[in-house]
Amino acid sequence: METTNNLMDDLRAVIADAEELLRATADQAGPRVQEARERAEESLRSARERLEGTGRRLDAQVREHPWAAVGVAAGIGLIVGILLSRK
């Protein structure tokens, strides 16, 4: 749960930095643009690192508990199937 919250915080920071970059570049170039780009790049770098770490942990969990992973995937498939069949 903590990892999900951290990931969401990182994604929010990326969005905020990207929006600021767009606002800064709309009317001018210069130091403000460079500063906003640097923050956006750092936010993206941090988010990528956390995503990679989460992916490695998820991979390890699936390898330790393969049948649980199959059960979760089957449950998700069942729910998606039910939702799609309602159309």
Secondary structure, DSSP 8 states (H G I E B T S, - for coil): -HHHHHHHHHHHHHHHHHHHHHHHHHH--SHHHHHHHHHHHHHHHHHHHHHHHHHHHHHHHHHH-HHHHHHHHHHHHHHHHHHHHT-
